[in-house]
């Protein structure tokens, strides 16, 4: 997966400082994980959406084994911003597992 990094950010909504771009190191496309019961049938439920910055933070810290400081530098954000993305991503993953809900990974590329 040697895709060039791309930039992603929340859409600007309302007043205040505009959101900062996050550098995402890989292109995953949009995909999902759906839980199945013991008979192999999908378990219905409202999906939980994981944003690209949350997935990238989880990938850098837990898959690549970077420190939060190193991962934040790679994403071009502060360590606090990275921590919030990690916390949100972890909560969504655990919620999807515990509640047996589909997990959808979204992507909206911005350059």
NUBATOR-855255 format. One record per residue (C-alpha): x, y, z negated. Coordinates in pm, whole numbers, plus 50000, padded with zeros to 5 digits. Layout:
// residues N
XYZ;...
***
This chain:
// residues 111
500005000050000;502335027450116;499725053950174;500715090350133;499375108249826;496245129049865;494585155849656;491235153149480;489325176449250;485895182649112;483775206149319;483775241449185;480595247748992;479685280248831;481935305448666;485345301048518;488705289548636;488605267148945;489555230648881;493105220048958;493805194049229;494895159849112;497465141049319;496205105849386;498945081249486;496915055949682;493805053149897;491335028249761;488225037149956;484845032349797;484304998149643;482504982249352;482564953349108;479254936649037;478714912848741;477244878648812;475294855648583;476144818848522;474134809248833;476144832249059;473424858149099;474214895349067;473054911348744;471014942448829;471684975048652;472405011748695;475985015048826;478735033648644;480905055748867;484675058548815;486245089548972;489545088649164;491445107548891;490265082848626;491335052948836;494695069048915;495355076648548;494525040648453;496695027348737;499735048348649;499655042148273;498415006348246;499434990748579;502705008848654;503605012948286;504415050148298;504225071847990;501395097147976;503925125048038;505345107748349;501865099448481;500695135448426;503695148748620;502965124948906;499325135948918;500265172748892;498215178948577;498865184948208;499245156047965;495965166547801;494125164648133;495625130348197;494585118947848;490985130047913;490935110848245;492345079748070;489815082247787;486885086848025;488065058348250;488555034447956;485115042547817;483465036548155;485285003248204;484314990747859;480725002747900;480424984148233;481744952048075;479674953647755;476444964147926;477044941148229;476604969848476;478104974048824;481244995548841;481595017749149;484905033949243;484275065949435;486515085249665;486205118849830;489445128249996;490635164049996;493825176350151;
***
